[in-house]
Amino acid sequence: MAATGTATGTIGRRTRSAGLLAAGLAAAAAATATAAAAKAAPVGAPDAASARVRLASDVFVERFAPAGEGRVARVLERAAVLRPGDRVVFVVNWQASRAQQFTLTNPMPQAIAFEGSAREDAQVSVDGGRTWGALDQLSVRTRDGRLRPATGEDVTHVRWRVPGAMAALGAGQMTYRGIVR
């Protein structure tokens, strides 16, 4: 298994449509991309990492609209205003120039409760990135010292390991969802 670690990467935010995200979510998107880049390169590759993995982060709000004949269509759009209960989709696009394993790590914005990842092998942390695992395998210590099962409200970070075979494809995408608190 190849080692993974930290290095700097190239950050870019795509703007596919006009419109503004709420200020807090826009800041969260920038923080998300920055944290992902910081962990997206093999150990021992300090500044050369930016040439190996490039990231672009997009954030969308999920809305539902009538689609005719009594159907409802799911629409992903940028939003000027976010409301508690809005479902948000984060998309991290990556490009790798080498067929070498790397790890993408993103913090969860405090205003968002984790809902899930499109990939089943995603790991989450509920303690600021110190320990990792599947959400149903993690626990959180309560104020009175007892342990309880972790929930999406407790998630502080999400990460994916990109194996060398997937990196060899040259590009890919990781997505995860959350709900505005």
Residue pairs with C-beta under 8 A, 6 or more apart in sequence:
1 101
2 42
2 100
2 101
2 164
3 42
3 43
3 44
4 39
4 41
4 42
4 43
4 101
4 102
4 103
4 161
5 39
5 41
5 42
5 43
5 44
6 38
6 39
6 41
6 43
7 38
7 40
7 41
7 42
7 45
7 46
7 47
7 48
7 49
7 50
7 52
8 37
8 38
8 41
8 46
8 47
8 49
8 50
9 36
9 37
9 38
9 40
9 41
9 49
9 50
9 53
9 54
9 55
10 37
10 50
10 54
10 55
11 30
11 33
11 34
11 37
11 55
11 56
11 57
12 33
12 54
12 55
12 56
13 29
13 30
13 33
13 56
13 57
13 58
14 56
14 57
14 58
14 93
16 58
17 77
17 78
19 77
19 78
19 79
19 80
20 26
20 78
20 80
21 29
21 59
21 78
21 79
21 80
21 82
22 79
22 80
22 81
22 82
24 82
24 109
24 111
25 59
25 79
25 82
25 88
25 109
25 111
25 112
26 59
28 59
28 109
28 111
28 112
29 57
29 58
29 59
29 90
30 57
31 107
31 109
32 57
32 59
32 90
32 92
32 106
32 107
32 109
33 55
33 56
33 57
33 92
35 105
35 106
35 107
35 157
36 55
36 57
36 92
36 104
36 105
36 106
37 50
37 53
37 55
38 105
39 103
39 104
39 105
39 159
40 49
40 53
40 55
40 94
40 102
40 103
40 104
40 105
41 49
41 50
41 52
41 53
41 102
42 49
42 52
42 100
42 101
42 102
45 52
51 97
52 96
52 97
52 98
52 100
52 102
53 94
53 95
53 96
53 97
53 102
54 94
54 95
54 96
55 92
55 93
55 94
55 95
55 104
56 92
56 93
56 94
57 90
57 91
57 92
57 93
58 90
58 91
58 93
59 78
59 88
59 89
59 90
59 91
60 76
60 77
60 78
60 88
60 89
60 91
61 76
61 77
61 78
61 79
61 82
61 86
61 87
61 88
61 89
62 74
62 75
62 76
62 86
62 87
62 88
62 89
62 177
63 74
63 75
63 76
63 77
64 72
64 73
64 74
64 75
65 72
65 73
65 75
66 72
66 73
67 73
76 89
79 86
82 88
82 111
82 180
83 180
84 180
84 181
85 179
85 180
86 179
86 180
87 115
87 177
87 178
87 179
87 180
88 112
88 177
88 178
88 179
88 180
89 175
89 176
89 177
90 106
90 175
90 176
90 177
90 178
91 173
91 174
91 175
92 104
92 106
92 173
92 174
92 175
93 171
93 172
93 173
94 104
94 162
94 171
94 172
94 173
94 174
95 170
95 171
96 102
96 162
96 167
96 168
96 170
96 171
97 170
98 167
99 164
99 165
99 167
99 168
100 164
100 167
101 161
101 162
101 163
101 164
101 167
102 161
102 162
102 167
103 159
103 160
103 161
103 162
104 159
104 160
104 162
104 174
105 129
105 157
105 158
105 159
106 157
106 158
106 159
106 176
107 129
107 156
107 157
108 114
108 155
108 156
108 157
108 158
108 178
109 178
111 180
111 181
112 178
112 179
112 180
112 181
113 151
113 152
113 153
113 155
113 178
113 179
113 181
114 124
114 135
114 152
114 153
114 155
114 158
114 176
114 177
114 178
115 152
115 176
115 177
115 178
115 179
116 152
116 176
116 177
117 158
117 160
117 174
117 175
117 176
117 177
118 174
118 175
118 176
119 160
119 174
121 160
121 161
122 158
122 159
122 160
122 174
122 176
123 132
123 133
123 134
123 158
123 159
123 160
123 161
124 132
124 133
124 134
124 135
124 138
124 150
124 155
124 157
124 158
124 159
125 131
125 132
125 138
125 155
125 156
125 157
125 158
125 159
126 138
126 140
126 150
126 154
126 155
126 156
127 156
128 156
128 157
129 156
129 157
131 138
132 159
135 150
135 151
135 152
135 155
136 149
138 149
138 150
138 154
139 147
139 148
139 149
139 150
140 147
140 148
140 149
140 150
140 154
141 147
142 148
152 178
152 179
153 181
158 176
160 174
162 172
166 172
